[in-house]
């Protein structure tokens, strides 16, 4: 029965609908896997076994009566602890919320439930989604299933680790600067960050209960799975307009063009000049480009004209500074903690890196925000989005690394990251390749493409056009067929 945990989500759903296996049997298989492996991973922080068992039994009874709840009828899934789940503890890794029991599901959660999903529990994360490692003061840190001494990434480390280790077939996370994509890369799974405002964020923390809706830009909902078919299924279920979020436009899902590999025009880059990547990632990127060129497709090394990482990083930092002012709890502890982390990030690495990662330029927005400054920053962001829209127009997709390194060993928050013997600011090493597309709002898919010599996964980021997720996923499927390399961690 434990072989059921290796079955993709969409196939599990079909097997349950066809009565080849019961929802209870599938749940039991996952609960057994969780009992065996979660104690060393800490990927699932709140298990809801009793309610999940009740729901699975109801799913089987419904099928016996000819009822079909939807595309995920009876399939067990997990949810990142950042999303409110009705009558199930939601903490966001934040001590003041350690006993918080929401009365309503987040919109994305409600849509998955409506499709028939059985929620097993909540996945562990960074405190208030504020780190590239998944640590907080409530639960033990999340360990990487490929090597327990390494981080699973953040802030959605529990989501990626749970999916990679077969504790869950599907999970949703959130992404403000790479929190879906970086953990997927670190843990060797598939992930999607959708277009900005494509999926409702209603019911998502770190806008803690009672605070106004401030994360109106850059924060997106994302999906984790072990196949692109499952990513497509999850995305199609949770995308779309929401009365709770009137700023989510009623744009229908696009129709893929059906292009084959030979008809694609692909751009790629193996590193930004300002933030070089680990040599093994660069070698993997080069091998991918060479392999794709042999298929007959047009693939070209490319960087948009006037793309300056320092300028992009500064604009992103200003946006985050404004968001931080109105979403984070206002107390001396959090202000001091934020400034300490920003200082650490700004003072690692060489002079050039310090200039790029120097968060002191954001301190006016952080300490003394103004409405005029916020609108000016939004206007600059609009210009950047239009710039990337125009630059991507001739290309089908743009390939690049996800982060500057593979997974790294556990370390204090925001510690420097070593890349080929050189120290880099934590934020740049982890976010330099992801945050530009939170800033611009473009969708991105991560697929696994191989491993390092010491057995850590390497992911590839595939960036597409805004509002064209189905086309992006179709192209990613073509690329995955040629270069994808999903493997599961040994021992699971």
N, C-alpha and C positions, 0 to 999 in steps of 0.2 A: 504493500500500500504506500510505502514511503516514496516509491517511484513517481507518485502523483505530484510531488513537489517539483519535479523536474519538467513537468508539462507546462507549456506556455499558457497564459491566461485565456486566450481566445479558444484554445483547444479544450481546456478544462471546462469552459462554459458550454461548449458544444457537447462534451461528454456528459455533463450533468443534464442538459436539456434532453439528450437522447436516452437518458436513464441507464447509461453504461456504468455510471458510478454515482453514488449519492453525494449530496452536499455535505452530509455529516462525515462521510468517509474522507472527503477532501480536507475538511476541517481537521479531522483527527490526524491526518498525515502531517499537516502544517504544525499542529500543536506538538506533535512528537518531535519534529525538527526544531521547533523553538525550545522545547525543554532540553534537548540535547546540546544545542549550540549557543543559545542566547546568553547563558550565564557568563561565557567568556567574551562575547561580543558587546553586550549591553546595547544592542540595536533597538530592541523593543523595550520601552520604559514603562508602559502601562498595558497589561494584558487584560482583555475583557472576555475571558473564556466562557463564562456562564451565558452572557447575552449572545455571544457568537454561536454557541451551541443551540440556543433557543431559535435564533434566526435561521440557522442551517436546517434544523428540523422543520421549521415552517416552510422553508424553500422546497424541501422534499415533499411535504404534504400538498403544497400548492401545485407542484408538477403532477402529482397523482390525481389531482382534480382537473388537470388540463390547463392550469394557469401558468403563464410565463411572465415573470416580472420584468424581463429585459435582457440586454446583452451580457450582463454579468450575473445572471440568476444563480445564486448559491455559491459564487466564487469568493473565497476569503481574501481580503486585502488588508493592508495597513495604511495608516494616515500619519503624516508628520505631526508632531505635537504642537505645531504652530497653528493648526486649524481647529476651530471649535467643533466639538462632537457632542451632540445632545445627550445629556445625562452620563457622559463619560469624561473623566478628568482631562483637562487641557491646561498645561502649565507653561508652555513655551520655554521651559528650563529656567523659569524666573521665580524666585522664592515667594514673592507676594502672591503668586498664582498657584502655589503648590497644591491647594485644595479646591481650585476653581472648577466648578461643574457647570458647563453651559446649559442653557435650556433650548438651544437651537443649533442645528448643524450649520457650518459654513456652507456657502452655496455649492462649491465644488464637491464637498462631502455629500450634501443632500442629493446631488445629481448622480453620484456613484451609488448611493443607497437606492435611489429610484430605479436604477438599472439592475437592481437585484443583488448588489455586492453585500457580503457579510464582513463586517469590520472586526478583525481579530484584536486590534489594539493600536496604540500610538507609538511612533518611532522617535527615538532620542535625537537631540539636536544641540546646537550651541545656544547659550543663553540669549533669549530675544533675537535669535538668528543673527548674532553679531560677531561671528568669528569664522575663520576658515578651518577650524577644528571643532568637533562636536563635544564640548565640555560645558557643564553647568554645575550649580551648587546643590541640585536636587538628586540627580542620578549619576552613576559612575560614567566615566568617559566612554565613548564609542571606540571600539578597536576595529582595525581593518581585517576582514576575513582572510586576506592573503598573507598577512603577517601581523600578529597581535601587538607587536611593538610599534606599529605604524598607525597613523591616524587614518580614519575613513574619510576625512575631509569635513567641510562644513559650509553652510550651517546644517545641511540635510544629510549629515553623515550616517545617522541611523537608518534613513530611508534607503540609501545606496547599499549599506552593509546588509540590511535585511533582505533586499532583493538579490544581492550577489550570493548570499549564503543560503538561499532557498527557504528563508523564514517567511517570505511573502512573495507572491508573484507580481504584485503591483503596488505602487505607492505614489503619493503626490507630495511635492515639496514646494518651496517658494524660492525665488531667485531675484535678488537685488543687485548682486555683483558677481554671480557665479555659483550661488549656493545650491543649485541643482547640477550644473555642469561639472564643477570641480570634483564633488564627491563621486559622480558617475565615472569620471576619468580615473580617480584614485581606486575605485572598487571594481572597475571593469564591466560596467553595465551600460545600457542604453538610456538616454534621457532626452527630453525636449524642454526647452524654454520657449514659450510661445511669444507671439507679437505682443507688445505692450497693450494692455486693455482688451486682449482677445478673450481672456477668461476672468470671470469675476473674482475679486479678492475679498468679497464680503465674508465676514467671520474669520478673517485671518489676523493673528497677532504678529508683529509687535505693537500695533495700535491697541494697547491694553484696554480692557472693557471700561467704557465710560468716556474714553478719549475721542476727539473728533477724527473724521476720516481725512488723513493727511497724506498717506502714501498713494497719491494719485498718479505718479509717474515712476517708471523704471521697475517697480515691484511686479513680478509676474508669477503665475502659477506654473508648475512644471510636473512632468510625469517621469517615473522610473519604471523600467521593466527589463526583461531579458531578451526581448525581441522588438523589432520595429513594428511588427503587426500589433503587438500589445500597446505600444506607445500610441499608435494611430487610433486604436480603439478607445483608449483612455481619453485622449485629446478630444475625439469626436463627441464623447459623452459629456464633457465638462465645459466645452467652449460655448460662447454665445451670450447674448444679452441677458440682463438680470435686473428685475425691478428694484432690487436692493442696491444696485450700482448703476444709476442712470447714465454714467459716463462710459459704460461698456457698449459700444455701438452694435446694432443688429446686423452685422455683416455676415452673410452666409459663408460656409466653408467653400473654399475654392475647389475647382476640378483639376486634377493633375493633367499635364499635357501629354503624358505617355511617352516622353522621350526615352530612347535607349542610351546606353553608354556612349555609343559612337556619335550620337547627335548632341551630346552635352558640350557646353563650353564652360570650363572650370578654371577658376583662379585659385592660386594657392600661395601660401607664405609659410616658411618654417620658423621664423622668429622676427620680432621687432628688433631693430638695431639697439634700442635703449634697454631692452630686457631680453638678453639671449636665453635660449632654453637649454635644458640639460642635453648634453651631446647625444644620449641615446634616443631622446625624443626627436632631435633634429635628424638623426640617421633614419629613424622610422618614417618621418615625414618625407624625406628624400626617396626612400624606397617606395612609398605609396605613390608619389608623383610619377616615378619611373614606371611602375606597374600600370598605372592608369594610362599613361601615354602609349603603352604597348597595345591597349585595347582599340586604339584609333581615335579616341576622343581628343578634343582640343583642350590642352591643359597648359597653363602659363603662370610662371611666377609673377606676382602682381601685388602692388600696394597702391591704394588710391592717391591721386595727386594731392599734395598739401596735407596728407595725414600726418599729424604730429602728435605723438603719444603724450608729451608733456602738456600740450594744450587740452587734449581730450581728458587726461587725468585731472587737470585742474577744474575743468567744467564739471566733470563727474563729482569731484570732491565738494564743489560748491553746492551741487544738488543734494548730496548726502548730508551736508552740514545743515541745510534748511530742513530736510526731513527729520534729522536727529533732534532739532529743536522742538518739534511739535509731536513726535511720536514716542520719545523716550521719557520715562518718569523723571520729574524734576526734583532731584534731591542731590545733595552735595556729593554723596558717594558716586553716583552715576556720572556727574560732571567731571569729577576728579579722575575717575576711571577712564572716561572717554579721552580726556586730555593726555593722560599717561600713555594710553595705547597709541594715540596719534603721535606723540613725541617719540616713542620707540620706533614707530614706522619711519618717521622723518629722519632719524639720526643713524640709521644703519647704511652700510654700503659706502661707495665712493662719492666724491663731490657731485658728479653728474647725476647719480641716482638720488642723492639727497635733494637736489634741485627738483627732480621730477616728483619724488615722493614727499616733498616738504608740505606737510599739512598746515604749517603756520599761515600759509596764504589763505586758508579757509577759516581762520579764527574769527575774522569780522562777522562772517555769516553764522558761525557757531555760537559766538558770545553776544553778538549784537545784531541780530537779523533785522532786515527792513523789508517792507512790502515792495518797495521799488527794486531793491536788490534781487528779490525773488523773481519778480517779473522779468528783469534783465537776464537773469540766469535761464529762465524758461525760454526766452527769445533766442538766446545763444544755442540752447538745446534744439530748438526747432531748426535752426540753420544747420546744425550738425546732422540731424536726421535727414534733411533734404540733401545734404552733401553725400551721405552714404547711399540714399535712394538713387541718386543720379549715377554715382560711381558703380553701383552694382547692376545697373540696367543692362549692360551688354553681357553679363555673366549669368549663368544658371545658379551657381552657388560659389561660395568662397571657402576654401579649406584652410585650417590653421590649427595650431596646438590649442589645448584647453587651458593649460597652466605651464609655467616655466619648468616645473619638475614633476616627476611622479610623486606618489605618496611619500611623506617624510615621517621620521620618528616623532612620537609625542614630545611636546615641548611647551614651555610657558606661553601663554597667550601672546600673539603678535611678535614672537621671537624672529630673529633674522633667519633667512633660508639660504643655504649654501648651494650655489650652482657652479659646478666645475671649479671648486676651490675659491669661489668669490662670494662674499656675503651680500645678500639683497634684502631690501625691506620686505617684510612679510606680505603687506598688501599688494605690492607690485608683483612679487613672485607668484602669488595665487590669483590675482585679479586682473593683471595687465591684458590678458587675452580674452577675458569675458566681459569686463565692465564696459568696454566701448559699445556693446550691443544691448546692454541695459540702457545706456545713455541714448542710443539711437532708436531703440525699440524693436530691433530686428530679431526674428526668430532664429534659433540655433539648435541643432541636433548634435548629440555626442554618440559616437559608436566606438567600441573597442577595436583596436587594430594590432595589438600584440603585447609583449611583456619586455621588461628590462632584464638584464642578465641576472639580477637577483630576484626575479620572479614577481615584480610589481606591474600592474596593468598600465597600458598606455592608451589613451583615448584620442580621438580625432574630433575636432569641432567643425561642423558644417553650417555655415551661415547662409540664410536665404533671404528672399524679399519679404517685406512686411505684408501681412494678411495672406500669405501664400504657403501656409503650413502644410497643406496636403501635397502640394507640389514638392516642397522641401522634403517631406517624408518619403515621397515616391522616389526622388533622386537619391536620398540617403539609402533607400532599399536597394537601388541599383548599385551604388557604391559598396554597400555592405556585402552584396553578393560577390563582388570582385576582390575586395580588400578586407572585409570584416573578419574579425578573429575573436568571437566570443568564446571564452573558456570559463569554467567555474573553478573557484578556489579548491585546491586539494583538500580532501578530508571532509567535505560537505556533501 
